[in-house]
């Protein structure tokens, strides 16, 4: 038993020694120099390519024209003549309201008009009689003027009664609600028998339905304050829709808001894009991604953006790979995208530039 333990310890010691020798003797992995050159994952070649810089924003598709239909009188719904998705014509009857209350009001107004007419006729006769007697000096001026005043009051009463009748007639007519535009029905939030409230201002009243012309659509986006100065009205754009992968459509910048707003805690400006190339599958509320082209350079000499460094005195430099290591070279840059930067001077095509500063490589190696 003792010999077995001794042999086991010897074998473990030999194995540990061999493992230590292999660990110390293996080639040390490095991401710096291989045969005097920087490894490929830390360098890139200066190459020519076309550069395009786009402002990319997201937004929702919505109709260019959308109308909320509201009643102008308070009454119960008696009849609904549409469903969601229907295409309606301008002037087509959408909803009929119960006329009971407004018809009673109309009848009362007609009675008031008839009564005012009778009163006016009586006051006219009294005035004519008072005028004749006054001209003969058989009644005083006071009686004459009172008859004239009573006549004027009767005339005013008739005018007010006629106005009330006109309003009552309008209310009866407004129990029949027609489509104000040729459009598609988007919503139907009400039902037969429901009491709806007449709109007395823009922001009140029951919404009966929402109508929209789906042949004209727009995208409402939000561009940050830095990029909005690069956008111009009438500028062509392209956009994609999350619901329709692989489809790219066209649009045009139609409106740039004159005042900034906050969206998602970002200060920017509302930009509306008119869809000029549509698709029958587009629907209001779909999410879209808009590309607004602002700059383009053909056949530009480029390097990855990570190869360009800003150093003291705001000098822009790159580090060009050489046999001796790295050559620091000042360059003039142009258009930049999220991936590449245009080099206008200081480099030639085919040169290899470092993606990490040599000093940073040294620090990494020492660590």
Number of C-alpha atoms within 10 A of each C-alpha: 5 6 7 8 10 10 11 10 11 10 12 10 12 11 12 11 12 10 12 11 11 11 11 9 9 8 8 7 6 10 13 18 12 10 7 12 15 22 15 15 10 17 21 21 18 21 18 17 15 12 21 15 16 17 17 14 17 18 21 16 23 22 20 19 15 17 17 14 19 19 21 19 20 19 21 20 20 17 16 17 10 17 15 14 13 14 16 20 15 11 12 15 17 19 20 20 24 18 19 12 13 22 15 13 19 21 14 15 22 19 14 19 21 14 15 21 19 14 18 21 15 14 21 19 13 16 21 15 13 22 20 13 16 17 12 9 10 11 14 12 15 10 15 20 15 13 21 19 14 18 22 15 15 20 19 14 19 21 15 15 22 19 14 19 21 15 16 21 18 15 20 21 14 17 22 17 20 17 19 16 17 15 22 20 22 21 18 16 11 15 14 13 13 12 16 21 17 16 17 11 8 7 7 11 18 19 18 21 21 18 27 23 19 22 15 15 23 24 28 20 21 23 23 18 14 10 14 17 11 12 16 16 13 14 14 18 21 19 22 18 20 11 13 13 8 8 11 14 15 17 24 21 20 17 15 21 13 9 8 16 16 12 14 6 7 13 14 20 23 20 23 22 30 25 25 16 14 17 12 7 7 16 15 16 12 15 17 20 18 25 19 23 17 15 14 14 14 10 12 19 24 26 29 21 15 17 22 23 17 11 10 6 6 8 11 15 18 25 22 21 20 14 10 8 14 18 15 13 13 18 17 13 17 14 17 19 14 10 11 19 21 25 23 15 12 12 20 15 14 12 15 24 27 25 21 16 17 16 9 10 14 11 9 11 11 7 6
